[in-house]
Amino acid sequence: MGVNLTAQQLCGLNMGSAARTAGGPFGLLVLASKDLNERTAVFFQIVRYRNELKLLMCSDQSRSSLQTDNDKTTYGAFVNYMGSFKEKSLSLRVLVDHSIVESFGEGGKVCITARVYPTLAIGKDAHLYVFNNGTSTVTASKFTAWEMASSYHSTQH
């Protein structure tokens, strides 16, 4: 990988979340339409950077909406990660509130917040998927999803 590229630039290379390497990408597709034409990918990828293996966390908005005039920036950061990548647990927490996707990697070592504007993946038509596009096996040992109640209360009597 290019040694002068930033983590954010690396996240957008090689088809982003659709890349296929030994080290991923692997993570979640949030605010995804059933046919996956719209999706926001939040993922990890192990990359070789400056002759070292690094853990990259990305939030890929490039396919987040069918609208063409929205900001679809792909964000990324290196995660401060110690130890071997084999047999290691990673944590990824993603909070979604209509059009806000807030992602926390490795207990908050990295936080990425993005605004997305889906046209299909709205309300009951918004789906959540786990994915691994890498060639190595990744196991999701714990997965929990909650749906929050609306804070909207009608004032009609």
Secondary structure, DSSP 8 states (H G I E B T S, - for coil): --TT--HHHHHHSTTGGG--BTTB-EEEEEEE-TTSSS-EEEEEEEEEETTEEEEEEEEE-TTS-S-SSS---EEEEEE---S-STT----EEEEEETTEEEEEETTTTEEEEEE---SSS-GGG-EEEEEE-SSS---------------------
